[in-house]
Amino acid sequence: MADDLQSRRAVFASVGAGGLALALTACSGGTDTATTAAPTAGSGAESSAPQSGASTSASSAPQAGGALAKTADIPVGGGTVFKDQKVVVTQPTAGEFKAFSAICTHKGCPVGSVEGDAIVCPCHNSKFAITDGSVTAGPAEKPLAAQQIKVENDQIMLA
């Protein structure tokens, strides 16, 4: 019986330590203080996205020298998070494309989605404007860093 009790305690201690490690990992990390050049404006291409403000998430890495996305993949009034590249691309108005770091400035969590006109961090619900990366709801206090992209024809590429 003592062995059973000791085994149960070991299992509970392991599970508890694993959960604590996961929580600390999600909330750890410094703020992203790197500054980058402002994003470039779009090519004027119209988006054929079916739903304004819709959020999408992509994680496949672009080929070397290849496009990150097509302009039609970024909804007008919304955006797409590219997790592998740690960048979020938005299209605040038709033909105007912006890019920001996908790392929240509060605790370094990756942002999770674009919901309407807000880039949303799931860790503590900070929200950032799709137009300029500014904080629209805390606890984050600093805007998302702008990232450089270039738009050629219907292709969006990291600069």
PyMOL commands that set and color helices and strands:
alter all, ss='L'
color gray80, all
select helices_A, chain A and resi 2-27+71-73
alter helices_A, ss='H'
color red, helices_A
select strands_A, chain A and resi 55-58+69-70+78-82+87-93+96-101+113-115+118-120+127-129+135-137+149-152+155-158
alter strands_A, ss='S'
color yellow, strands_A
deselect
rebuild
show_as cartoon
